[in-house]
Amino acid sequence: MNLRFKAAEFIGTVAYVGRLPIAPGTWGSLAALFAWYFLKPSISDPLFLLINGAIFFIGIAASDILIEAWDDTDPKAVVVDEWVGMWIALYLVPHDIFWGFVAFFLFRIFDILKPGPVQYFDDIHSATGVMMDDVVAGILALLVTQSLLFNFI
């Protein structure tokens, strides 16, 4: 195995979390939630977005390599897309584990059920499609989470 593939596998599977045999997307989302919980207090909101944007583009590159290597247009082991989607859903959420889990739950619902535009991007069989369906699911989860926060806090 070459270094390029190994780096893509490490990034794409989020340090091999995506290799867990049952519900890798859920585990990838949980990894992102716990990383947010521990990292977010020490980074500003603009930096949080900047980091997530960088992860998005790195995720496209890693996904492209893995799609080709594994001959699979949407490998389930690739969970960097869940990470990006979760961090979008968590944007501006108060640093509170309850609200973090609300965003997590909503993100997973949108990611699994794939309503409307989420399904549209899921049907794009490329590295961009792999990443974008979770971006859109994250945006939908963000909107619902922020609406709940507005009404309940």
N, C-alpha and C positions, 0 to 999 in steps of 0.2 A: 504494500500500500504506500502510495506516495504522500508526502507532507501536505500537499494541497487538499487531497481527499480527507486526510485525518483532521485537518483544521476545519474543513467544511462540516465533517461529521460532528466534531466537538461543538461547534457553534450551532449548527442546525438542530441537533438533538438537545441543546442546552445542557451541556456537560453530561450527556447520555441519559438524561431524564426521559427523553422520548423513546428510549429502548425498553422502558418498563412495559411488561406484556399486556397489562389491562389499562385501558383508558389513558393512553399517553398524552392526549390533548388536555385532559383534566389535570394530570400531574404537571404538565408544562405550565398551565395556567396557575396552579398552586405555587409552583416555584417562583413565578413572576409576582404573585401576591406577597409571598414572604420576603422576596427581595425588596419589593416596594416598602413593606412595613419596616424593614431594617435600614434601608438606604434613604428613603424619602426625607426623614428629618434633617439630614445633613446636606441636601441639595435643594436649590431653588426651583420653582415651577418652570421658568424658562430653560434651565439646565436639564431638568427632567425631560422636557420635550425634545431638546437637542440630542440627548443621549438616546431616547427612543427612536428619533429619526435616523440616527446613525445605525442603530440595531436593525431598523427596517431595511436599509440599503445593504448592510452586511448580510442580513437574512436572505435577501434576494440572491446575492452572489453565492452563498452557501447552498441555498435550495437548488439553484441552477446546477451546481456541481453534483449534488446528491441525486437529483432527478435523472441526470445522465448516467451516473454510476450505477444506480439501482434500477434503471429502466422502469420508472414508476412516475407518472405525472403528478401524483399527490401522495408522497410517502407519509404514512402515519407517524413514523419516527421523527419527522421534522416537526418540532414544536416551537421553534423560534418565532413562528407566526403567532402562536398563542401568547407568547411573551409580549410581543408588540401590541396585540389586541387588548390584552389585559392592562397594560400600562396606559393605553388610550382610555379604557374604561375607568381607570383609577385617577386620571388627571383631575386635579382640583378637589378630590375627595378628601374630607378631613382625615387626619392621621388617627384613625380609629378602626380597630379590627372589625367591628360590626359593619361599618360602612364599606370596608374593604371586601368583606364577604358578600354584601349586597351587590357590589359591582361584579364580583366573581360569579355569583349566581346568575345575574343578568347576562353577563358575557357568555357564559356556558350555554344558556338557553338560546341566545341568538346564534351562537356558533354551531350548535347541534341542529336546531330547527331550520336554520338558513332561510329566513323570510326574505322575500323580494330581492333587494340589491345584494344581499349576502350570497344568495344562490347564483346570481348573475356572475359575480366575481369567482365563485367556486367553480363555475363551468369553464373558466379560462385555464386551460391546461398548460401552465408555464410557471416559472418561479414567481413571476409577478402575481399570477392568480393565486398561488399558494399563500402568499403574504396578504393580498388585498381582501380576501373574504374575511379574514380575521380583523383587518383594519376596520372594515365596515361594521362587523359585529361589535367591535370595540366602540365605534362611534355611536351606534345605537344604544349600547349599554351605558355609555357616558351620558347620553341625553336623558335616558330614563332615570339613571342614578341622580343626576343633577336636578331633575324634576322632583324626585322624592325628597332630596335634601332641601330644596326650596320650600316644599310643602310641610316638611316635618321638623325642620330646625329653625 
